[in-house]
Amino acid sequence: MVGKVAVLMGGCSSEREISLLSGQEVLNGLRDIGFDAHPIDTSNFPICQLKQEGFIKAFIALHGRGGEDGTIQAVLEYLKIPYTGSGVLASSLSIDKIQSKYLWKGYGLSTCPFISLNQSQMNGNLSDQVRKNLSHLGLPVFVKPNRAGSSLGVSRVNCMSDLEPALIKAFHYDEEILIEAFLNGDEYTIGVIGQTVLPSLRIQCSREFYSYHAKYIANDTKYFCPSGLSIEQEEDLKSLSLAAWNALGCIGCGRVDVMTDAAGRFYLLEVNTSPGMSNRSLVPIAARKAGISFLELIGRILDLAN
């Protein structure tokens, strides 16, 4: 059995509250298994003191910037403390939706049409070039902060009059945003542990899209695992997800989000390298379907600490 394990949670990102939920579940689970696990809220604990406090492993339950973008990973590597999840480069690439998409396109992997926009391009008004690019995408579109999670700052834009408020909302979370073509199909998420792909999970919500409210507050969001795909479709989805995971250089445990168009074709959305571990989180749901209990899941994740 390893020595002291730091469960890193909380932090200062916009996803702090979700991270605290994940961290508490992980902490309780590790203690149930028998690990000497301790909660570390990175918002008020000097991470460089982990070594002198006797911690020899770190379980990262942080979400968003500062915890999922390569920053904390770089500090832990400097301290020579093994940590869960992907490394510095893969973490920084994965949290950047735009760079992920460019990389996937280079590998020939399908991701839906998009344009990127930063605040310096705005100058108070949309440029003619941006309007032209938007016309190629058509309406509706999704407007997303580039490096935010939990659907924070995301809007569905159905008409041009809705665009400016959506941009203002997204720019509140990031100086760079993604405007993505609307896909009129189903949404799936696929958990990965190392190189093992979990059963796909289909998400069904009653709102316009899978928003923060639908994820964490609403009681009418439904999750289907198995997702209802044919055996061939399931294998295609697993193959695409693992290819996306490996293209970014991800390791440990994570989640790949995918949508279909009206014809049922799969398109990559993003990869999450520090997936939620709360009682509503998706990777634990898929793991249970694969016969992996929550305690076994977090034990496996810790075993994979690099």
C-alpha positions as CSV (number, residue, x, y, z in Angstrom):
1,M,0.0,0.0,0.0
2,V,1.3,3.5,-0.9
3,G,1.8,6.2,1.8
4,K,0.0,9.5,2.0
5,V,-2.2,10.4,-1.0
6,A,-3.2,14.0,-1.6
7,V,-6.7,14.4,-3.2
8,L,-6.4,17.7,-5.0
9,M,-9.8,19.4,-5.2
10,G,-11.5,22.8,-5.2
11,G,-9.1,25.2,-6.7
12,C,-10.0,28.6,-8.1
13,S,-11.6,27.8,-11.4
14,S,-15.2,28.4,-12.4
15,E,-15.7,24.6,-11.8
16,R,-14.6,24.8,-8.1
17,E,-17.9,23.5,-6.6
18,I,-18.1,20.5,-8.9
19,S,-14.5,19.7,-8.1
20,L,-15.2,19.8,-4.4
21,L,-18.0,17.2,-5.0
22,S,-15.7,15.0,-7.0
23,G,-12.9,15.3,-4.5
24,Q,-15.0,14.3,-1.6
25,E,-16.3,11.2,-3.3
26,V,-12.7,10.2,-4.3
27,L,-11.5,10.9,-0.8
28,N,-14.2,8.8,0.8
29,G,-13.6,6.0,-1.7
30,L,-9.8,5.9,-1.2
31,R,-10.2,5.8,2.6
32,D,-12.7,3.0,2.2
33,I,-10.1,1.0,0.2
34,G,-7.6,1.7,3.0
35,F,-5.5,4.5,1.5
36,D,-4.1,7.2,3.8
37,A,-5.9,9.9,1.7
38,H,-6.1,13.6,2.7
39,P,-8.1,16.5,1.1
40,I,-6.0,19.3,-0.3
41,D,-7.9,22.4,-1.5
42,T,-5.4,24.0,-3.9
43,S,-7.0,27.4,-3.4
44,N,-5.4,27.7,0.1
45,F,-2.6,25.1,0.2
46,P,0.9,25.8,-1.2
47,I,1.3,22.8,-3.6
48,C,5.1,23.0,-3.3
49,Q,4.7,21.8,0.4
50,L,3.2,18.5,-0.7
51,K,6.6,16.8,-0.6
52,Q,7.6,18.1,2.8
53,E,4.2,17.1,4.2
54,G,5.0,13.5,3.2
55,F,2.7,13.0,0.2
56,I,4.0,10.5,-2.3
57,K,1.0,10.4,-4.7
58,A,-1.6,12.9,-5.9
59,F,-5.1,12.1,-7.1
60,I,-6.2,15.1,-9.2
61,A,-9.9,15.8,-8.8
62,L,-9.6,19.4,-10.0
63,H,-11.6,20.6,-13.0
64,G,-10.9,23.5,-15.3
65,R,-8.1,26.0,-15.4
66,G,-5.2,25.5,-12.9
67,G,-6.0,21.8,-12.4
68,E,-6.8,20.3,-15.8
69,D,-4.7,22.4,-18.1
70,G,-1.2,21.2,-17.3
71,T,-0.4,23.8,-14.6
72,I,-0.7,21.5,-11.5
73,Q,0.7,18.6,-13.5
74,A,3.9,20.6,-14.2
75,V,4.3,21.5,-10.5
76,L,3.9,17.8,-9.5
77,E,6.4,16.7,-12.1
78,Y,8.9,19.3,-10.6
79,L,8.2,17.8,-7.2
80,K,8.6,14.2,-8.6
81,I,5.2,13.3,-7.1
82,P,3.2,10.7,-9.3
83,Y,-0.2,12.0,-10.2
84,T,-3.4,10.7,-11.8
85,G,-4.5,11.7,-15.3
86,S,-2.7,13.0,-18.4
87,G,0.7,14.7,-18.5
88,V,1.4,18.4,-19.0
89,L,1.2,18.6,-22.8
90,A,-1.9,16.3,-23.2
91,S,-3.7,18.2,-20.4
92,S,-3.0,21.6,-22.0
93,L,-4.0,20.4,-25.4
94,S,-7.2,18.7,-24.2
95,I,-8.6,21.7,-22.3
96,D,-8.1,23.7,-25.5
97,K,-11.0,22.7,-27.7
98,I,-9.8,24.6,-30.7
99,Q,-6.3,23.1,-30.7
100,S,-7.8,19.6,-30.1
101,K,-9.9,20.0,-33.2
102,Y,-7.0,21.2,-35.4
103,L,-5.0,18.2,-34.2
104,W,-7.8,15.7,-34.8
105,K,-8.4,17.2,-38.3
106,G,-4.7,16.5,-39.0
107,Y,-5.2,12.9,-38.0
108,G,-8.2,12.7,-40.3
109,L,-10.7,12.3,-37.4
110,S,-14.2,13.7,-37.7
111,T,-15.0,16.9,-35.8
112,C,-17.9,19.2,-36.7
113,P,-17.2,22.5,-38.6
114,F,-16.2,25.5,-36.4
115,I,-14.6,28.9,-36.3
116,S,-12.6,30.5,-33.5
117,L,-12.8,34.0,-32.3
118,N,-10.8,36.1,-29.8
119,Q,-11.6,39.3,-28.1
120,S,-9.1,41.3,-30.1
121,Q,-11.0,40.4,-33.3
122,M,-14.2,42.0,-32.0
123,N,-13.5,45.7,-31.6
124,G,-17.1,46.2,-30.6
125,N,-18.5,44.6,-33.8
126,L,-18.3,41.4,-35.7
127,S,-16.0,41.8,-38.7
128,D,-17.2,41.1,-42.2
129,Q,-14.9,38.1,-42.3
130,V,-16.4,36.6,-39.1
131,R,-19.9,37.1,-40.5
132,K,-18.9,35.4,-43.7
133,N,-17.5,32.5,-41.8
134,L,-20.6,32.3,-39.7
135,S,-22.7,32.1,-42.8
136,H,-20.9,29.0,-43.9
137,L,-21.8,27.3,-40.6
138,G,-25.4,28.3,-40.8
139,L,-27.8,28.5,-37.8
140,P,-28.2,27.4,-35.2
141,V,-24.6,27.3,-33.8
142,F,-23.1,26.7,-30.4
143,V,-20.9,29.4,-28.8
144,K,-18.5,28.0,-26.2
145,P,-15.5,29.4,-24.2
146,N,-12.5,27.6,-25.5
147,R,-11.0,26.5,-22.2
148,A,-14.0,26.1,-19.9
149,G,-15.9,23.0,-18.9
150,S,-19.2,21.9,-17.3
151,S,-21.0,23.8,-20.2
152,L,-20.3,27.1,-18.4
153,G,-20.6,30.0,-20.7
154,V,-22.1,27.9,-23.5
155,S,-25.1,29.2,-25.5
156,R,-27.1,27.8,-28.4
157,V,-27.7,30.6,-30.9
158,N,-30.8,30.2,-33.1
159,C,-30.8,33.6,-34.8
160,M,-28.3,36.4,-35.4
161,S,-29.9,38.7,-32.7
162,D,-28.9,36.1,-30.1
163,L,-25.3,36.0,-31.1
164,E,-24.0,39.1,-29.4
165,P,-25.3,38.2,-25.9
166,A,-23.9,34.7,-26.4
167,L,-20.4,36.1,-27.3
168,I,-20.5,38.4,-24.2
169,K,-21.4,35.4,-22.0
170,A,-18.6,33.2,-23.5
171,F,-16.0,35.9,-23.3
172,H,-16.7,36.2,-19.6
173,Y,-15.0,32.8,-19.2
174,D,-12.3,33.0,-21.8
175,E,-10.6,35.4,-24.2
176,E,-11.0,32.9,-27.0
177,I,-14.2,31.2,-28.0
178,L,-15.4,28.5,-30.3
179,I,-18.4,28.8,-32.6
180,E,-19.5,25.3,-33.6
181,A,-22.0,24.1,-36.2
182,F,-25.2,22.6,-34.7
183,L,-25.5,18.8,-35.0
184,N,-29.1,17.5,-35.0
185,G,-28.3,14.2,-33.5
186,D,-27.6,12.4,-30.2
187,E,-24.9,13.2,-27.7
188,Y,-22.6,10.5,-26.3
189,T,-19.8,10.3,-23.8
190,I,-17.2,7.5,-23.7
191,G,-15.0,6.8,-20.7
192,V,-11.4,5.6,-21.1
193,I,-9.2,4.0,-18.5
194,G,-5.7,3.6,-19.8
195,Q,-6.4,2.0,-23.2
196,T,-9.7,0.4,-22.0
197,V,-12.8,2.0,-23.5
198,L,-15.9,1.8,-21.4
199,P,-19.4,1.3,-22.8
200,S,-20.8,4.4,-24.5
201,L,-23.4,6.5,-22.6
202,R,-26.1,8.4,-24.4
203,I,-27.4,11.6,-22.9
204,Q,-30.9,12.8,-23.2
205,C,-32.1,16.1,-21.7
206,S,-35.3,18.1,-22.1
207,R,-33.5,21.4,-22.6
208,E,-32.0,22.9,-25.8
209,F,-28.7,21.3,-25.0
210,Y,-26.7,19.6,-22.2
211,S,-26.2,22.7,-20.1
212,Y,-24.8,23.2,-16.6
213,H,-28.3,23.1,-15.3
214,A,-29.1,19.8,-17.1
215,K,-25.8,18.3,-15.8
216,Y,-26.0,19.2,-12.2
217,I,-29.4,20.6,-11.2
218,A,-32.2,19.1,-13.3
219,N,-33.8,15.8,-12.4
220,D,-35.1,15.0,-15.8
221,T,-31.8,14.5,-17.6
222,K,-31.6,10.8,-18.7
223,Y,-28.5,8.6,-19.2
224,F,-28.7,5.4,-21.3
225,C,-25.9,2.8,-20.9
226,P,-25.9,0.8,-23.0
227,S,-26.6,3.7,-25.3
228,G,-28.8,1.8,-27.8
229,L,-26.2,1.7,-30.6
230,S,-25.8,-1.4,-32.7
231,I,-22.7,-3.6,-32.1
232,E,-21.0,-2.1,-35.2
233,Q,-21.9,1.5,-34.3
234,E,-20.6,0.9,-30.7
235,E,-17.3,-0.4,-32.0
236,D,-17.0,2.5,-34.5
237,L,-17.6,5.0,-31.6
238,K,-15.1,3.2,-29.4
239,S,-12.5,3.2,-32.1
240,L,-13.0,7.0,-32.9
241,S,-12.9,7.8,-29.2
242,L,-9.7,5.9,-28.5
243,A,-8.1,7.5,-31.6
244,A,-9.0,10.9,-30.4
245,W,-7.6,10.1,-26.9
246,N,-4.3,8.8,-28.3
247,A,-3.9,11.7,-30.8
248,L,-3.8,14.1,-27.8
249,G,-1.4,11.8,-25.9
250,C,-3.8,11.2,-23.0
251,I,-3.2,8.7,-20.3
252,G,-4.9,7.6,-17.1
253,C,-8.7,8.1,-17.0
254,G,-10.8,10.5,-19.0
255,R,-13.9,11.0,-21.1
256,V,-14.5,11.7,-24.8
257,D,-17.6,13.6,-25.8
258,V,-19.1,12.9,-29.2
259,M,-22.3,14.0,-31.1
260,T,-24.0,12.7,-34.2
261,D,-25.6,14.5,-37.1
262,A,-29.0,13.7,-38.5
263,A,-27.6,10.9,-40.5
264,G,-26.0,9.2,-37.4
265,R,-22.4,10.1,-38.3
266,F,-20.1,10.6,-35.2
267,Y,-18.2,13.9,-34.6
268,L,-15.7,14.6,-31.9
269,L,-16.5,17.5,-29.5
270,E,-13.8,17.4,-26.8
271,V,-11.8,15.3,-24.3
272,N,-12.0,15.7,-20.5
273,T,-8.8,14.6,-18.8
274,S,-10.1,15.0,-15.3
275,P,-13.7,13.7,-15.4
276,G,-16.2,14.2,-12.7
277,M,-16.4,11.7,-9.9
278,S,-19.5,12.8,-8.1
279,N,-22.7,10.7,-7.7
280,R,-24.0,12.2,-11.0
281,S,-20.8,11.8,-13.0
282,L,-20.7,9.9,-16.2
283,V,-17.5,7.8,-16.1
284,P,-18.6,6.1,-12.9
285,I,-21.9,5.3,-14.5
286,A,-20.2,3.7,-17.5
287,A,-17.7,1.9,-15.3
288,R,-20.5,0.3,-13.3
289,K,-22.1,-1.0,-16.5
290,A,-18.7,-2.6,-17.3
291,G,-18.7,-4.3,-14.0
292,I,-16.3,-1.9,-12.3
293,S,-17.4,-0.6,-8.9
294,F,-16.6,3.0,-7.9
295,L,-14.0,1.8,-5.4
296,E,-12.3,-0.3,-8.1
297,L,-12.5,2.6,-10.5
298,I,-10.6,5.1,-8.3
299,G,-8.2,2.3,-7.3
300,R,-7.4,1.7,-11.0
301,I,-7.0,5.4,-11.6
302,L,-4.5,5.8,-8.7
303,D,-2.6,2.7,-10.0
304,L,-2.2,4.5,-13.3
305,A,-0.6,7.6,-11.7
306,N,2.4,8.6,-13.7
